[in-house]
Amino acid sequence: MTVSARELLDGIQAELGPHDDDNRLIPLITAGKAPLAVFAAIAAEEQRITSSDWRSFHAMAARADEPHASVFFGGLPPGERQANSMLDALVAAVGPDQGMELPRAGCQAYPAYVAWLAMHAEPSAAAAGIYSNFTAWSRYCKAVAEAMRTHYDFDDPACAFFDFFAADVSEIEQRALAAIQAGLDTGRLKPGEAHLYARLFQNYELMFWNTLADEFSA
């Protein structure tokens, strides 16, 4: 019997969820122990990431020949562009990134992988991998936004990028489920590939945060 899209995502979350707390930067930020400079670094790295992902998602939408996958990926670029513009207020609040390695390879591995998927992956499997990371990413952003206000006295515009990604958007979930289900129904989505893409997404996501943790906890 073919697994459903929801069952596939639940299985991926069960596999990966225990590792979501391997993020070593979030505890530093939520405790108010990370220096202000970490926010300048996040802003600089995310400016590059959102610009890259904007292009990658457009490429995925163009390459997808299944309507639900095309709709899912086509709905992502506007959010990346909006999020990119929100980073201006954070940059204004904290100033430029003064890190020695600009950009940081450990942070930019994530968008490089998204670009690889845009060129090579079965779109419905890529949708499963990408969407599986949304829950952890949203949780991280919510924690950062709360800590920015509680410990660092940032105003709402400076926190807007994290507020944006912390919000629950049910429409994106429905589009992801439709794309994944279409891939399963046609046999084009191999569950093993979805698990692989999701695991690598988690690894690259954690690499982003832990690269900064290593730099700013020294």
Stockholm file with secondary structure:
# STOCKHOLM 1.0

chainA/1-218         MTVSARELLDGIQAELGPHDDDNRLIPLITAGKAPLAVFAAIAAEEQRITSSDWRSFHAMAARADEPHASVFFGGLPPGERQANSMLDALVAAVGPDQGMELPRAGCQAYPAYVAWLAMHAEPSAAAAGIYSNFTAWSRYCKAVAEAMRTHYDFDDPACAFFDFFAADVSEIEQRALAAIQAGLDTGRLKPGEAHLYARLFQNYELMFWNTLADEFSA
#=GR chainA/1-218 SS CCCCHHHHHHHHHHHHGGGGGGCSHHHHHHTTCSCTHHHHHHHHHHHHHHHHHHHHHHHHHHHCCSHHHHHHHHTSHHHHHHHHHHHHHHHHHHCCCCCSSSSCHHHHHHHHHHHHHHHHSCHHHHHHHHHHTHHHHHHHHHHHHHHHHHHSCCCHHHHHHHHHHHSCCHHHHHHHHHHHHHHHHHTCCCHHHHHHHHHHHHHHHHHHHHHHHHHHCC
#=GC SS_cons         CCCCHHHHHHHHHHHHGGGGGGCSHHHHHHTTCSCTHHHHHHHHHHHHHHHHHHHHHHHHHHHCCSHHHHHHHHTSHHHHHHHHHHHHHHHHHHCCCCCSSSSCHHHHHHHHHHHHHHHHSCHHHHHHHHHHTHHHHHHHHHHHHHHHHHHSCCCHHHHHHHHHHHSCCHHHHHHHHHHHHHHHHHTCCCHHHHHHHHHHHHHHHHHHHHHHHHHHCC
//
